[in-house]
Amino acid sequence: MKMFNYLNTLKDYLTSIRKLENYLSFDVSFASTWKIPKKFVQEDKFLNNGETEDGRISLSFVCEFDEPSVELIYENIIGIIKFNLEKEEKDRLFEEKVKELKTIFDKQNLDSLKELKIGINESQPTVDEPRNRKRTKETPIITTEE
């Protein structure tokens, strides 16, 4: 991937990239409500810098200055972003569906509601969606959610 593409996907979260001897540090900031799943953090290459002046979480991801390490850090940061954006969308969708259900319950009679069924169409992964794509190392301890 070209450097611009990497930086463009991180532009809303990336605050700086620093070279420290033979290491790179990717400094990012996320909303204070965001969670950092353990599966996206290598504890010896991660630093929680605390809260910024505007109330965001400031984090640093450090890696050796080589292609596989930079790729892994990039994938981990993208994983955190995707995880939290999906969680926000699920929360929004949940609130929307609760409102829809309230409307249904207000309009329908009790006998109809007793027959109400809720289902989900589950699709199987396609060739483009591998089942177990995992390029991160699990870490034993961090004060975040999974």
C-alpha positions in Angstrom: 0.0 0.0 0.0 1.3 3.5 -0.8 2.2 5.7 2.1 -0.6 8.2 1.2 -3.2 5.4 1.4 -2.0 4.4 4.9 -2.0 7.9 6.2 -5.3 8.7 4.5 -7.1 5.8 6.3 -5.7 7.1 9.7 -6.1 10.8 9.1 -8.9 11.4 11.6 -7.0 9.6 14.4 -3.3 10.0 13.7 -1.6 12.8 15.6 2.1 12.1 14.7 4.6 9.6 13.5 8.0 9.7 15.1 11.3 7.9 14.4 13.1 6.9 17.6 16.5 5.3 16.8 15.4 2.1 15.0 11.7 2.4 16.0 8.6 4.2 14.7 6.0 5.6 17.1 2.5 6.0 15.7 0.6 8.5 18.0 -3.2 8.4 17.7 -6.1 9.8 19.6 -9.6 8.2 19.9 -12.9 9.2 21.5 -12.8 8.7 25.2 -15.8 6.3 24.9 -13.8 3.9 22.6 -12.5 0.6 23.9 -9.1 -0.9 23.0 -9.5 -4.6 22.4 -6.6 -6.7 23.8 -6.3 -8.5 20.5 -5.1 -5.3 18.8 -2.4 -4.4 21.4 1.1 -5.8 22.0 1.6 -4.6 25.5 5.4 -4.1 25.1 4.7 -1.9 22.1 1.9 0.2 23.4 1.6 3.2 25.6 -1.5 4.9 27.0 -0.6 8.6 27.2 -3.8 9.5 29.0 -6.4 12.0 28.1 -5.8 15.0 25.8 -7.0 18.5 26.5 -10.1 17.9 24.4 -11.0 14.7 26.3 -9.7 12.1 23.8 -7.6 9.0 24.6 -4.0 9.5 23.5 -2.1 6.3 22.6 1.3 5.4 21.1 2.0 2.2 19.1 5.7 1.5 18.8 7.4 -0.9 16.4 10.7 -1.8 14.8 11.4 0.2 11.7 10.8 -2.7 9.3 7.9 -3.6 6.9 6.3 -6.5 8.8 6.3 -4.6 12.1 4.8 -1.4 10.5 2.2 -3.5 8.7 1.2 -5.1 12.0 0.9 -1.8 13.9 -1.1 -0.4 11.0 -3.5 -3.4 11.0 -3.9 -3.1 14.8 -4.8 0.6 14.7 -7.2 -0.1 11.8 -8.7 -3.0 13.8 -9.3 -0.7 16.8 -11.0 1.9 14.5 -13.2 -0.6 12.8 -14.1 -2.3 16.1 -15.3 1.0 17.6 -17.0 2.3 14.5 -19.0 -0.9 14.3 -19.8 -0.7 18.0 -21.1 2.8 17.5 -23.2 1.8 14.5 -24.6 -1.2 16.4 -25.5 1.1 19.4 -27.2 3.5 17.0 -29.0 0.6 15.2 -30.1 -0.8 18.6 -31.7 2.4 19.6 -33.5 2.7 16.2 -34.8 -0.9 16.5 -36.0 -0.3 20.1 -38.0 2.7 18.8 -39.5 0.5 16.0 -40.5 -2.1 18.5 -42.1 0.5 20.8 -44.2 1.7 17.8 -45.2 -1.9 17.0 -46.2 -2.6 20.6 -48.2 0.7 20.8 -50.1 -0.2 17.6 -50.7 -3.9 17.9 -53.0 -5.9 20.1 -51.7 -8.3 22.8 -52.6 -11.5 20.8 -50.6 -10.2 17.8 -47.6 -9.3 20.0 -47.6 -12.8 21.5 -47.0 -14.2 18.0 -44.2 -11.7 17.2 -41.0 -13.4 16.2 -37.6 -11.7 15.7 -35.0 -13.3 13.4 -31.8 -12.6 11.7 -30.6 -13.7 8.3 -27.1 -15.0 8.9 -24.9 -15.1 5.9 -21.9 -17.4 5.4 -18.4 -15.8 4.9 -17.5 -15.4 1.2 -14.1 -16.1 -0.3 -13.3 -12.4 0.3 -14.1 -12.7 4.0 -11.8 -15.2 5.6 -13.1 -16.8 8.8 -10.0 -16.5 11.0 -7.8 -13.7 9.8 -5.5 -12.9 12.7 -2.2 -11.1 12.5 -1.9 -9.8 16.0 -0.5 -11.3 19.2 -2.7 -11.7 22.2 -1.5 -9.9 25.3 -2.2 -11.1 28.8 -3.0 -7.9 30.7 -4.5 -4.5 29.7 -7.3 -2.5 31.2 -9.6 -2.6 28.2 -12.6 -4.6 26.9 -12.5 -7.4 24.4 
